[in-house]
Amino acid sequence: MDVIELLEAADLLVPESVATENDLTVNDVWDHLVHDEWEAALTLLEELRGGPPLPPAFWESLAGAATQLRLERSRAWCYWRLSESRHGVIRADLTLRPATESRRTTPVPGAGVLQAMWNIGHRSPAGEMSVSIAWLWVEDRPALEPGGRALVRLAPLTPSHWRHLRPGHRITMHEDRTVAGTATIVETGPPYAGL
């Protein structure tokens, strides 16, 4: 990864001519790069939220930069966002049950390594609960303690099973037959339109 590749990724940002004081621009990224602040430049680009989904190539470039900088969590985050650019975004407000009330006694790892079962309202042909699988990313923290609450992102194993969800829907997380946590959907978003 070199300066040119990071700036090519940054080229998808708001043009200077129409940027407001709250918009991230190429010049913001360039300011960090000229001072050899590669990690800061990468972090600025990683934190892009809101607006239309960015193309997969953007996230692939950032993942490559994070790999070269040996920033494992950044690399994982960029690959997570790459998946969202291909399949859409699902964010939820999750509350885990306390350790005294559930099987889980250790924190849920935050960087997208837990693959949990979710009751998202589907039923089996016999009318029983049918769960769907999704990886879980805890936003802005390394882990979520039992009994804790945080915003999370979900990456479904089968995205089409989740298309009916909208903000306000309540879903439950399972690691066995019991409920491990309850979540309220706060955002759903489409994949990148150019796919």
FENPECOR-V169523 format. One record per backbone hydrogen bond with DSSP energy under -0.5 kcal/mol. CO is the residue of the C=O (numbers start at 0). NH is the residue of the N-H. Records with the same first field share a line. If there is no record, write none. Layout:
# FENPECOR-V169523
CO=NH  NH
This chain:
# FENPECOR-V169523
1=5
2=6
3=7
4=8
5=9
6=10
8=11
9=12
14=17  18
15=18
19=22
23=13
24=28
25=29
26=30
27=31
28=31  32
29=33
30=34
31=34  36
32=35
35=37
36=40
37=41
38=42
39=43
40=44
41=45
42=46
44=47
54=57  58
55=59
56=60
57=61
58=62
59=63
60=64
61=65
62=66
63=67
64=68
65=70
66=69
69=71
70=74
71=75
72=76
73=77
74=78
75=79
76=80
77=81
78=82
79=83
80=84
81=85
82=86
83=87
84=191
88=188
89=153
90=185  186
91=93  151
92=183
93=149
94=181
96=146
97=100  101
98=101
106=108
107=143
109=111  137
113=115  135
115=133
116=173
117=119  131
118=171
121=129
123=126
127=123
131=117
132=156  157
133=115
134=154
135=111  113
136=138  152
137=140
141=109
143=107
144=147
147=95
149=93
150=138
151=91
152=136
153=155
154=134
157=160
158=161
159=162
161=164
165=168
168=184
170=182
171=118
172=179  180
173=116
177=174  175
179=96
180=172
181=94
182=170
183=92
184=167
186=90
188=88
191=194
